[in-house]
Amino acid sequence: MAVAHYQFEAIHPFTDGNGRTGRVVNLLMLVQYELLDMPILYLSRYIIHNKRKYYDLLSRVTSEGAWEPWILYMLSATADTAAWTLRKIKAIRELVEATRDTVKEKLPKILHT
């Protein structure tokens, strides 16, 4: 994924939206290789927060062939984003359960479970 992302960014023909498109390609690859069931990771969050390092490492692959730091960066981006996403999913589930319990308690005739 990291290699494909670099290749796309290095040769992309677009004048705008290159990063977004490249990050969509990342997610589609993760789905294609069955590492994700759905493309739900928001890698842009990590990359935007670490934008300077992102561009520096992309540039170093081109100028120095420095693949390892680039691949490690993308692995960190994926791991960090996966952990963040799991926390968000857990928080959403907890909120749904709390809402269901509140409705069940306060309006028992509405919810029949």
N, CA, C and O atoms as a Tinker XYZ file with bonds, in Angstrom:
   452  protein
     1  N      0.819000   -1.182000    0.000000    73     2
     2  CA     0.000000    0.000000    0.000000    64     1     3
     3  C      0.871000    1.257000    0.000000    63     2     4     5
     4  O      0.609000    2.205000   -0.740000    81     3
     5  N      1.901000    1.253000    0.832000    73     3     6
     6  CA     2.791000    2.415000    0.918000    64     5     7
     7  C      3.510000    2.655000   -0.406000    63     6     8     9
     8  O      3.672000    3.798000   -0.834000    81     7
     9  N      3.933000    1.586000   -1.043000    73     7    10
    10  CA     4.625000    1.708000   -2.332000    64     9    11
    11  C      3.656000    2.218000   -3.391000    63    10    12    13
    12  O      3.997000    3.112000   -4.165000    81    11
    13  N      2.461000    1.660000   -3.428000    73    11    14
    14  CA     1.464000    2.108000   -4.408000    64    13    15
    15  C      1.100000    3.572000   -4.179000    63    14    16    17
    16  O      0.941000    4.332000   -5.134000    81    15
    17  N      0.967000    3.964000   -2.916000    73    15    18
    18  CA     0.630000    5.356000   -2.604000    64    17    19
    19  C      1.741000    6.290000   -3.101000    63    18    20    21
    20  O      1.468000    7.321000   -3.715000    81    19
    21  N      2.981000    5.918000   -2.829000    73    19    22
    22  CA     4.091000    6.734000   -3.304000    64    21    23
    23  C      4.063000    6.839000   -4.829000    63    22    24    25
    24  O      4.192000    7.930000   -5.384000    81    23
    25  N      3.896000    5.708000   -5.495000    73    23    26
    26  CA     3.891000    5.712000   -6.959000    64    25    27
    27  C      2.784000    6.612000   -7.496000    63    26    28    29
    28  O      3.002000    7.379000   -8.433000    81    27
    29  N      1.611000    6.519000   -6.909000    73    27    30
    30  CA     0.504000    7.371000   -7.346000    64    29    31
    31  C      0.847000    8.840000   -7.147000    63    30    32    33
    32  O      0.650000    9.653000   -8.050000    81    31
    33  N      1.353000    9.179000   -5.982000    73    31    34
    34  CA     1.684000   10.578000   -5.692000    64    33    35
    35  C      2.805000   11.082000   -6.596000    63    34    36    37
    36  O      2.829000   12.257000   -6.962000    81    35
    37  N      3.728000   10.199000   -6.954000    73    35    38
    38  CA     4.863000   10.607000   -7.782000    64    37    39
    39  C      4.479000   10.857000   -9.237000    63    38    40    41
    40  O      5.106000   11.677000   -9.908000    81    39
    41  N      3.454000   10.159000   -9.735000    73    39    42
    42  CA     3.121000   10.275000  -11.163000    64    41    43
    43  C      1.719000   10.798000  -11.434000    63    42    44    45
    44  O      1.295000   10.844000  -12.589000    81    43
    45  N      0.995000   11.191000  -10.396000    73    43    46
    46  CA    -0.413000   11.574000  -10.581000    64    45    47
    47  C     -0.570000   12.698000  -11.598000    63    46    48    49
    48  O      0.241000   13.623000  -11.647000    81    47
    49  N     -1.614000   12.610000  -12.402000    73    47    50
    50  CA    -1.832000   13.629000  -13.435000    64    49    51
    51  C     -2.770000   14.752000  -12.998000    63    50    52    53
    52  O     -3.079000   15.638000  -13.796000    81    51
    53  N     -3.224000   14.730000  -11.758000    73    51    54
    54  CA    -4.255000   15.672000  -11.332000    64    53    55
    55  C     -3.655000   16.949000  -10.764000    63    54    56    57
    56  O     -2.563000   16.930000  -10.196000    81    55
    57  N     -4.362000   18.043000  -10.916000    73    55    58
    58  CA    -3.866000   19.307000  -10.372000    64    57    59
    59  C     -4.417000   19.583000   -8.979000    63    58    60    61
    60  O     -3.893000   20.439000   -8.267000    81    59
    61  N     -5.468000   18.869000   -8.581000    73    59    62
    62  CA    -6.037000   19.047000   -7.249000    64    61    63
    63  C     -6.617000   17.723000   -6.792000    63    62    64    65
    64  O     -7.019000   16.895000   -7.609000    81    63
    65  N     -6.659000   17.527000   -5.483000    73    63    66
    66  CA    -7.263000   16.327000   -4.938000    64    65    67
    67  C     -6.381000   15.101000   -5.015000    63    66    68    69
    68  O     -6.861000   13.979000   -4.854000    81    67
    69  N     -5.098000   15.298000   -5.257000    73    67    70
    70  CA    -4.190000   14.158000   -5.395000    64    69    71
    71  C     -4.091000   13.352000   -4.108000    63    70    72    73
    72  O     -4.179000   12.124000   -4.134000    81    71
    73  N     -3.911000   14.030000   -2.994000    73    71    74
    74  CA    -3.776000   13.338000   -1.714000    64    73    75
    75  C     -5.011000   12.552000   -1.357000    63    74    76    77
    76  O     -4.925000   11.401000   -0.929000    81    75
    77  N     -6.158000   13.172000   -1.532000    73    75    78
    78  CA    -7.410000   12.472000   -1.223000    64    77    79
    79  C     -7.552000   11.231000   -2.078000    63    78    80    81
    80  O     -7.909000   10.166000   -1.575000    81    79
    81  N     -7.278000   11.357000   -3.360000    73    79    82
    82  CA    -7.403000   10.221000   -4.264000    64    81    83
    83  C     -6.409000    9.131000   -3.875000    63    82    84    85
    84  O     -6.753000    7.949000   -3.869000    81    83
    85  N     -5.196000    9.518000   -3.557000    73    83    86
    86  CA    -4.192000    8.544000   -3.125000    64    85    87
    87  C     -4.606000    7.816000   -1.863000    63    86    88    89
    88  O     -4.361000    6.617000   -1.731000    81    87
    89  N     -5.232000    8.523000   -0.934000    73    87    90
    90  CA    -5.670000    7.885000    0.310000    64    89    91
    91  C     -6.859000    6.958000    0.068000    63    90    92    93
    92  O     -7.004000    5.951000    0.761000    81    91
    93  N     -7.697000    7.279000   -0.891000    73    91    94
    94  CA    -8.784000    6.367000   -1.263000    64    93    95
    95  C     -8.201000    5.085000   -1.857000    63    94    96    97
    96  O     -8.678000    3.988000   -1.567000    81    95
    97  N     -7.176000    5.227000   -2.680000    73    95    98
    98  CA    -6.500000    4.056000   -3.243000    64    97    99
    99  C     -5.975000    3.173000   -2.106000    63    98   100   101
   100  O     -6.094000    1.950000   -2.174000    81    99
   101  N     -5.399000    3.777000   -1.067000    73    99   102
   102  CA    -4.916000    3.005000    0.092000    64   101   103
   103  C     -6.030000    2.152000    0.671000    63   102   104   105
   104  O     -5.858000    0.951000    0.881000    81   103
   105  N     -7.157000    2.766000    0.924000    73   103   106
   106  CA    -8.270000    2.041000    1.545000    64   105   107
   107  C     -8.784000    0.929000    0.650000    63   106   108   109
   108  O     -9.087000   -0.167000    1.120000    81   107
   109  N     -8.882000    1.213000   -0.636000    73   107   110
   110  CA    -9.356000    0.187000   -1.564000    64   109   111
   111  C     -8.389000   -0.992000   -1.625000    63   110   112   113
   112  O     -8.811000   -2.138000   -1.780000    81   111
   113  N     -7.105000   -0.713000   -1.503000    73   111   114
   114  CA    -6.136000   -1.812000   -1.465000    64   113   115
   115  C     -6.302000   -2.650000   -0.206000    63   114   116   117
   116  O     -6.228000   -3.878000   -0.263000    81   115
   117  N     -6.524000   -2.001000    0.927000    73   115   118
   118  CA    -6.730000   -2.743000    2.167000    64   117   119
   119  C     -7.974000   -3.626000    2.085000    63   118   120   121
   120  O     -7.987000   -4.739000    2.610000    81   119
   121  N     -9.006000   -3.130000    1.431000    73   119   122
   122  CA   -10.210000   -3.937000    1.226000    64   121   123
   123  C     -9.916000   -5.069000    0.242000    63   122   124   125
   124  O    -10.291000   -6.216000    0.485000    81   123
   125  N     -9.254000   -4.755000   -0.852000    73   123   126
   126  CA    -8.942000   -5.768000   -1.865000    64   125   127
   127  C     -8.160000   -6.935000   -1.268000    63   126   128   129
   128  O     -8.419000   -8.091000   -1.600000    81   127
   129  N     -7.212000   -6.638000   -0.396000    73   127   130
   130  CA    -6.391000   -7.683000    0.214000    64   129   131
   131  C     -7.005000   -8.221000    1.508000    63   130   132   133
   132  O     -6.343000   -8.914000    2.282000    81   131
   133  N     -8.278000   -7.891000    1.727000    73   131   134
   134  CA    -9.083000   -8.395000    2.843000    64   133   135
   135  C     -8.485000   -8.067000    4.214000    63   134   136   137
   136  O     -8.601000   -8.843000    5.162000    81   135
   137  N     -7.846000   -6.902000    4.293000    73   135   138
   138  CA    -7.359000   -6.412000    5.575000    64   137   139
   139  C     -8.400000   -5.520000    6.242000    63   138   140   141
   140  O     -8.321000   -5.245000    7.439000    81   139
   141  N     -9.375000   -5.072000    5.455000    73   139   142
   142  CA   -10.533000   -4.328000    5.940000    64   141   143
   143  C    -11.766000   -4.897000    5.252000    63   142   144   145
   144  O    -11.711000   -5.282000    4.084000    81   143
   145  N    -12.875000   -4.948000    5.980000    73   143   146
   146  CA   -14.142000   -5.349000    5.358000    64   145   147
   147  C    -14.750000   -4.192000    4.582000    63   146   148   149
   148  O    -15.364000   -4.379000    3.531000    81   147
   149  N    -14.566000   -2.995000    5.119000    73   147   150
   150  CA   -15.100000   -1.780000    4.502000    64   149   151
   151  C    -14.030000   -0.694000    4.585000    63   150   152   153
   152  O    -13.209000   -0.702000    5.502000    81   151
   153  N    -14.035000    0.231000    3.642000    73   151   154
   154  CA   -13.021000    1.308000    3.669000    64   153   155
   155  C    -13.384000    2.400000    4.674000    63   154   156   157
   156  O    -13.790000    3.497000    4.290000    81   155
   157  N    -13.234000    2.090000    5.969000    73   155   158
   158  CA   -13.686000    3.022000    7.001000    64   157   159
   159  C    -12.560000    3.776000    7.701000    63   158   160   161
   160  O    -12.834000    4.627000    8.547000    81   159
   161  N    -11.307000    3.488000    7.375000    73   159   162
   162  CA   -10.213000    4.200000    8.033000    64   161   163
   163  C    -10.040000    5.584000    7.418000    63   162   164   165
   164  O     -9.977000    5.732000    6.198000    81   163
   165  N     -9.964000    6.578000    8.268000    73   163   166
   166  CA    -9.787000    7.953000    7.813000    64   165   167
   167  C     -8.304000    8.320000    7.914000    63   166   168   169
   168  O     -7.897000    9.061000    8.809000    81   167
   169  N     -7.507000    7.793000    6.987000    73   167   170
   170  CA    -6.063000    8.027000    6.995000    64   169   171
   171  C     -5.717000    9.505000    6.843000    63   170   172   173
   172  O     -4.652000    9.944000    7.278000    81   171
   173  N     -6.597000   10.257000    6.239000    73   171   174
   174  CA    -6.342000   11.691000    6.050000    64   173   175
   175  C     -6.092000   12.391000    7.374000    63   174   176   177
   176  O     -5.283000   13.317000    7.435000    81   175
   177  N     -6.768000   11.970000    8.435000    73   175   178
   178  CA    -6.601000   12.589000    9.746000    64   177   179
   179  C     -5.135000   12.525000   10.175000    63   178   180   181
   180  O     -4.554000   13.537000   10.565000    81   179
   181  N     -4.552000   11.352000   10.102000    73   179   182
   182  CA    -3.148000   11.183000   10.499000    64   181   183
   183  C     -2.228000   11.973000    9.579000    63   182   184   185
   184  O     -1.333000   12.683000   10.037000    81   183
   185  N     -2.456000   11.843000    8.294000    73   183   186
   186  CA    -1.575000   12.500000    7.323000    64   185   187
   187  C     -1.650000   14.016000    7.457000    63   186   188   189
   188  O     -0.623000   14.689000    7.380000    81   187
   189  N     -2.829000   14.556000    7.654000    73   187   190
   190  CA    -2.983000   16.003000    7.827000    64   189   191
   191  C     -2.273000   16.464000    9.093000    63   190   192   193
   192  O     -1.620000   17.508000    9.093000    81   191
   193  N     -2.396000   15.688000   10.177000    73   191   194
   194  CA    -1.725000   16.057000   11.426000    64   193   195
   195  C     -0.205000   15.915000   11.337000    63   194   196   197
   196  O      0.526000   16.522000   12.120000    81   195
   197  N      0.255000   15.131000   10.404000    73   195   198
   198  CA     1.694000   14.901000   10.232000    64   197   199
   199  C      2.126000   15.254000    8.812000    63   198   200   201
   200  O      2.966000   14.580000    8.216000    81   199
   201  N      1.537000   16.317000    8.287000    73   199   202
   202  CA     1.718000   16.678000    6.880000    64   201   203
   203  C      3.170000   16.957000    6.511000    63   202   204   205
   204  O      3.634000   16.518000    5.459000    81   203
   205  N      3.880000   17.667000    7.346000    73   203   206
   206  CA     5.271000   18.007000    7.026000    64   205   207
   207  C      6.120000   16.746000    6.872000    63   206   208   209
   208  O      6.907000   16.621000    5.933000    81   207
   209  N      5.946000   15.812000    7.814000    73   207   210
   210  CA     6.694000   14.554000    7.744000    64   209   211
   211  C      6.274000   13.754000    6.509000    63   210   212   213
   212  O      7.114000   13.139000    5.851000    81   211
   213  N      4.985000   13.761000    6.195000    73   211   214
   214  CA     4.461000   13.065000    5.017000    64   213   215
   215  C      5.184000   13.535000    3.754000    63   214   216   217
   216  O      5.706000   12.722000    2.991000    81   215
   217  N      5.209000   14.842000    3.542000    73   215   218
   218  CA     5.851000   15.377000    2.340000    64   217   219
   219  C      7.364000   15.189000    2.367000    63   218   220   221
   220  O      7.981000   14.929000    1.334000    81   219
   221  N      7.951000   15.318000    3.538000    73   219   222
   222  CA     9.395000   15.102000    3.649000    64   221   223
   223  C      9.754000   13.666000    3.270000    63   222   224   225
   224  O     10.696000   13.434000    2.513000    81   223
   225  N      9.004000   12.715000    3.797000    73   223   226
   226  CA     9.309000   11.314000    3.510000    64   225   227
   227  C      9.020000   10.955000    2.058000    63   226   228   229
   228  O      9.772000   10.192000    1.451000    81   227
   229  N      7.936000   11.496000    1.491000    73   227   230
   230  CA     7.678000   11.289000    0.056000    64   229   231
   231  C      8.854000   11.802000   -0.768000    63   230   232   233
   232  O      9.322000   11.128000   -1.686000    81   231
   233  N      9.317000   12.981000   -0.439000    73   231   234
   234  CA    10.433000   13.599000   -1.156000    64   233   235
   235  C     11.711000   12.778000   -1.012000    63   234   236   237
   236  O     12.471000   12.631000   -1.969000    81   235
   237  N     11.941000   12.250000    0.175000    73   235   238
   238  CA    13.157000   11.457000    0.412000    64   237   239
   239  C     13.148000   10.146000   -0.362000    63   238   240   241
   240  O     14.207000    9.646000   -0.739000    81   239
   241  N     11.969000    9.583000   -0.603000    73   239   242
   242  CA    11.923000    8.382000   -1.440000    64   241   243
   243  C     12.404000    8.743000   -2.838000    63   242   244   245
   244  O     13.193000    8.012000   -3.437000    81   243
   245  N     11.927000    9.872000   -3.358000    73   243   246
   246  CA    12.323000   10.305000   -4.700000    64   245   247
   247  C     13.807000   10.661000   -4.764000    63   246   248   249
   248  O     14.517000   10.228000   -5.671000    81   247
   249  N     14.265000   11.443000   -3.809000    73   247   250
   250  CA    15.634000   11.961000   -3.895000    64   249   251
   251  C     16.703000   10.990000   -3.406000    63   250   252   253
   252  O     17.829000   11.007000   -3.904000    81   251
   253  N     16.358000   10.133000   -2.426000    73   251   254
   254  CA    17.370000    9.278000   -1.803000    64   253   255
   255  C     17.046000    7.787000   -1.878000    63   254   256   257
   256  O     17.869000    6.950000   -1.506000    81   255
   257  N     15.848000    7.459000   -2.359000    73   255   258
   258  CA    15.438000    6.050000   -2.338000    64   257   259
   259  C     15.180000    5.548000   -0.933000    63   258   260   261
   260  O     15.333000    4.360000   -0.648000    81   259
   261  N     14.782000    6.471000   -0.044000    73   259   262
   262  CA    14.584000    6.148000    1.379000    64   261   263
   263  C     13.205000    5.518000    1.587000    63   262   264   265
   264  O     12.279000    6.172000    2.066000    81   263
   265  N     13.087000    4.275000    1.228000    73   263   266
   266  CA    11.805000    3.578000    1.312000    64   265   267
   267  C     11.413000    3.202000    2.742000    63   266   268   269
   268  O     10.248000    3.329000    3.120000    81   267
   269  N     12.370000    2.746000    3.526000    73   267   270
   270  CA    12.032000    2.245000    4.858000    64   269   271
   271  C     11.330000    3.284000    5.727000    63   270   272   273
   272  O     10.288000    2.968000    6.301000    81   271
   273  N     11.849000    4.512000    5.855000    73   271   274
   274  CA    11.132000    5.497000    6.678000    64   273   275
   275  C      9.723000    5.782000    6.141000    63   274   276   277
   276  O      8.790000    5.990000    6.917000    81   275
   277  N      9.579000    5.790000    4.825000    73   275   278
   278  CA     8.267000    6.036000    4.219000    64   277   279
   279  C      7.296000    4.912000    4.569000    63   278   280   281
   280  O      6.156000    5.168000    4.955000    81   279
   281  N      7.745000    3.680000    4.435000    73   279   282
   282  CA     6.874000    2.533000    4.728000    64   281   283
   283  C      6.525000    2.498000    6.214000    63   282   284   285
   284  O      5.387000    2.207000    6.581000    81   283
   285  N      7.499000    2.794000    7.065000    73   283   286
   286  CA     7.222000    2.839000    8.507000    64   285   287
   287  C      6.221000    3.945000    8.847000    63   286   288   289
   288  O      5.363000    3.764000    9.711000    81   287
   289  N      6.330000    5.078000    8.175000    73   287   290
   290  CA     5.369000    6.172000    8.372000    64   289   291
   291  C      3.962000    5.706000    8.015000    63   290   292   293
   292  O      3.020000    5.936000    8.772000    81   291
   293  N      3.819000    5.053000    6.868000    73   291   294
   294  CA     2.500000    4.602000    6.442000    64   293   295
   295  C      1.950000    3.505000    7.362000    63   294   296   297
   296  O      0.745000    3.444000    7.607000    81   295
   297  N      2.828000    2.647000    7.865000    73   295   298
   298  CA     2.392000    1.646000    8.848000    64   297   299
   299  C      1.907000    2.325000   10.124000    63   298   300   301
   300  O      0.885000    1.939000   10.691000    81   299
   301  N      2.644000    3.339000   10.572000    73   299   302
   302  CA     2.218000    4.099000   11.764000    64   301   303
   303  C      0.890000    4.795000   11.519000    63   302   304   305
   304  O      0.020000    4.820000   12.389000    81   303
   305  N      0.742000    5.361000   10.324000    73   303   306
   306  CA    -0.518000    6.029000    9.980000    64   305   307
   307  C     -1.675000    5.052000   10.038000    63   306   308   309
   308  O     -2.743000    5.371000   10.560000    81   307
   309  N     -1.461000    3.868000    9.502000    73   307   310
   310  CA    -2.520000    2.863000    9.472000    64   309   311
   311  C     -2.830000    2.359000   10.879000    63   310   312   313
   312  O     -3.999000    2.247000   11.248000    81   311
   313  N     -1.809000    2.057000   11.661000    73   311   314
   314  CA    -2.019000    1.559000   13.025000    64   313   315
   315  C     -2.694000    2.609000   13.905000    63   314   316   317
   316  O     -3.635000    2.298000   14.635000    81   315
   317  N     -2.216000    3.849000   13.835000    73   315   318
   318  CA    -2.802000    4.931000   14.623000    64   317   319
   319  C     -4.263000    5.152000   14.236000    63   318   320   321
   320  O     -5.127000    5.313000   15.097000    81   319
   321  N     -4.522000    5.157000   12.947000    73   319   322
   322  CA    -5.877000    5.388000   12.460000    64   321   323
   323  C     -6.800000    4.235000   12.843000    63   322   324   325
   324  O     -7.959000    4.455000   13.196000    81   323
   325  N     -6.294000    3.020000   12.775000    73   323   326
   326  CA    -7.109000    1.862000   13.167000    64   325   327
   327  C     -7.475000    1.937000   14.643000    63   326   328   329
   328  O     -8.624000    1.684000   15.004000    81   327
   329  N     -6.524000    2.279000   15.496000    73   327   330
   330  CA    -6.807000    2.405000   16.932000    64   329   331
   331  C     -7.818000    3.520000   17.187000    63   330   332   333
   332  O     -8.746000    3.349000   17.977000    81   331
   333  N     -7.642000    4.655000   16.526000    73   331   334
   334  CA    -8.566000    5.790000   16.672000    64   333   335
   335  C     -9.974000    5.385000   16.219000    63   334   336   337
   336  O    -10.967000    5.715000   16.868000    81   335
   337  N    -10.039000    4.668000   15.100000    73   335   338
   338  CA   -11.328000    4.241000   14.558000    64   337   339
   339  C    -12.024000    3.274000   15.513000    63   338   340   341
   340  O    -13.231000    3.381000   15.731000    81   339
   341  N    -11.279000    2.341000   16.080000    73   339   342
   342  CA   -11.872000    1.409000   17.042000    64   341   343
   343  C    -12.421000    2.135000   18.268000    63   342   344   345
   344  O    -13.489000    1.790000   18.774000    81   343
   345  N    -11.688000    3.142000   18.741000    73   343   346
   346  CA   -12.189000    3.937000   19.881000    64   345   347
   347  C    -13.473000    4.661000   19.509000    63   346   348   349
   348  O    -14.402000    4.729000   20.314000    81   347
   349  N    -13.534000    5.208000   18.289000    73   347   350
   350  CA   -14.748000    5.904000   17.845000    64   349   351
   351  C    -15.923000    4.943000   17.740000    63   350   352   353
   352  O    -17.033000    5.269000   18.161000    81   351
   353  N    -15.686000    3.766000   17.183000    73   351   354
   354  CA   -16.751000    2.768000   17.056000    64   353   355
   355  C    -17.254000    2.357000   18.435000    63   354   356   357
   356  O    -18.460000    2.240000   18.652000    81   355
   357  N    -16.332000    2.139000   19.363000    73   355   358
   358  CA   -16.720000    1.775000   20.736000    64   357   359
   359  C    -17.550000    2.889000   21.368000    63   358   360   361
   360  O    -18.570000    2.617000   22.000000    81   359
   361  N    -17.126000    4.133000   21.202000    73   359   362
   362  CA   -17.865000    5.273000   21.773000    64   361   363
   363  C    -19.267000    5.370000   21.163000    63   362   364   365
   364  O    -20.234000    5.655000   21.869000    81   363
   365  N    -19.373000    5.136000   19.873000    73   363   366
   366  CA   -20.680000    5.190000   19.209000    64   365   367
   367  C    -21.578000    4.084000   19.742000    63   366   368   369
   368  O    -22.748000    4.319000   20.042000    81   367
   369  N    -21.031000    2.881000   19.860000    73   367   370
   370  CA   -21.829000    1.765000   20.399000    64   369   371
   371  C    -22.299000    2.057000   21.811000    63   370   372   373
   372  O    -23.456000    1.801000   22.144000    81   371
   373  N    -21.415000    2.590000   22.648000    73   371   374
   374  CA   -21.783000    2.934000   24.025000    64   373   375
   375  C    -22.875000    3.995000   24.047000    63   374   376   377
   376  O    -23.792000    3.926000   24.866000    81   375
   377  N    -22.784000    4.971000   23.161000    73   375   378
   378  CA   -23.798000    6.012000   23.080000    64   377   379
   379  C    -25.143000    5.436000   22.636000    63   378   380   381
   380  O    -26.188000    5.808000   23.171000    81   379
   381  N    -25.114000    4.535000   21.665000    73   379   382
   382  CA   -26.355000    3.890000   21.209000    64   381   383
   383  C    -26.989000    3.114000   22.360000    63   382   384   385
   384  O    -28.196000    3.208000   22.582000    81   383
   385  N    -26.183000    2.350000   23.089000    73   383   386
   386  CA   -26.700000    1.576000   24.217000    64   385   387
   387  C    -27.259000    2.480000   25.306000    63   386   388   389
   388  O    -28.328000    2.208000   25.853000    81   387
   389  N    -26.544000    3.549000   25.623000    73   387   390
   390  CA   -27.018000    4.483000   26.647000    64   389   391
   391  C    -28.317000    5.151000   26.213000    63   390   392   393
   392  O    -29.226000    5.333000   27.023000    81   391
   393  N    -28.404000    5.512000   24.951000    73   391   394
   394  CA   -29.629000    6.127000   24.432000    64   393   395
   395  C    -30.785000    5.136000   24.502000    63   394   396   397
   396  O    -31.889000    5.481000   24.924000    81   395
   397  N    -30.514000    3.883000   24.076000    73   395   398
   398  CA   -31.547000    2.849000   24.140000    64   397   399
   399  C    -32.033000    2.650000   25.576000    63   398   400   401
   400  O    -33.236000    2.551000   25.819000    81   399
   401  N    -31.091000    2.591000   26.529000    73   399   402
   402  CA   -31.459000    2.403000   27.937000    64   401   403
   403  C    -32.273000    3.577000   28.467000    63   402   404   405
   404  O    -33.229000    3.387000   29.219000    81   403
   405  N    -31.895000    4.782000   28.077000    73   403   406
   406  CA   -32.635000    5.974000   28.514000    64   405   407
   407  C    -34.048000    5.964000   27.954000    63   406   408   409
   408  O    -35.010000    6.236000   28.672000    81   407
   409  N    -34.169000    5.650000   26.675000    73   407   410
   410  CA   -35.501000    5.601000   26.052000    64   409   411
   411  C    -36.325000    4.494000   26.697000    63   410   412   413
   412  O    -37.507000    4.684000   26.983000    81   411
   413  N    -35.714000    3.355000   26.924000    73   411   414
   414  CA   -36.412000    2.224000   27.539000    64   413   415
   415  C    -36.914000    2.586000   28.930000    63   414   416   417
   416  O    -38.019000    2.205000   29.316000    81   415
   417  N    -36.104000    3.317000   29.677000    73   415   418
   418  CA   -36.470000    3.719000   31.034000    64   417   419
   419  C    -37.540000    4.811000   31.045000    63   418   420   421
   420  O    -38.502000    4.735000   31.810000    81   419
   421  N    -37.371000    5.818000   30.201000    73   419   422
   422  CA   -38.250000    6.976000   30.251000    64   421   423
   423  C    -39.506000    6.819000   29.388000    63   422   424   425
   424  O    -40.547000    7.404000   29.688000    81   423
   425  N    -39.405000    6.041000   28.332000    73   423   426
   426  CA   -40.537000    5.854000   27.428000    64   425   427
   427  C    -40.678000    4.358000   27.095000    63   426   428   429
   428  O    -40.471000    3.968000   25.945000    81   427
   429  N    -41.022000    3.524000   28.072000    73   427   430
   430  CA   -41.000000    2.083000   27.859000    64   429   431
   431  C    -41.984000    1.606000   26.778000    63   430   432   433
   432  O    -41.751000    0.553000   26.184000    81   431
   433  N    -43.034000    2.314000   26.510000    73   431   434
   434  CA   -43.995000    1.884000   25.501000    64   433   435
   435  C    -43.472000    2.040000   24.090000    63   434   436   437
   436  O    -43.961000    1.379000   23.174000    81   435
   437  N    -42.489000    2.901000   23.895000    73   435   438
   438  CA   -41.944000    3.150000   22.560000    64   437   439
   439  C    -41.006000    2.017000   22.144000    63   438   440   441
   440  O    -41.026000    1.585000   20.992000    81   439
   441  N    -40.193000    1.539000   23.070000    73   439   442
   442  CA   -39.186000    0.531000   22.757000    64   441   443
   443  C    -39.630000   -0.814000   23.296000    63   442   444   445
   444  O    -39.815000   -0.966000   24.504000    81   443
   445  N    -39.801000   -1.781000   22.431000    73   443   446
   446  CA   -40.269000   -3.109000   22.812000    64   445   447
   447  C    -39.132000   -4.112000   22.611000    63   446   448   449
   448  O    -39.163000   -4.898000   21.665000    81   447
   449  N    -38.126000   -4.091000   23.498000    73   447   450
   450  CA   -37.034000   -5.069000   23.392000    64   449   451
   451  C    -36.817000   -5.781000   24.696000    63   450   452
   452  O    -35.939000   -6.639000   24.793000    81   451
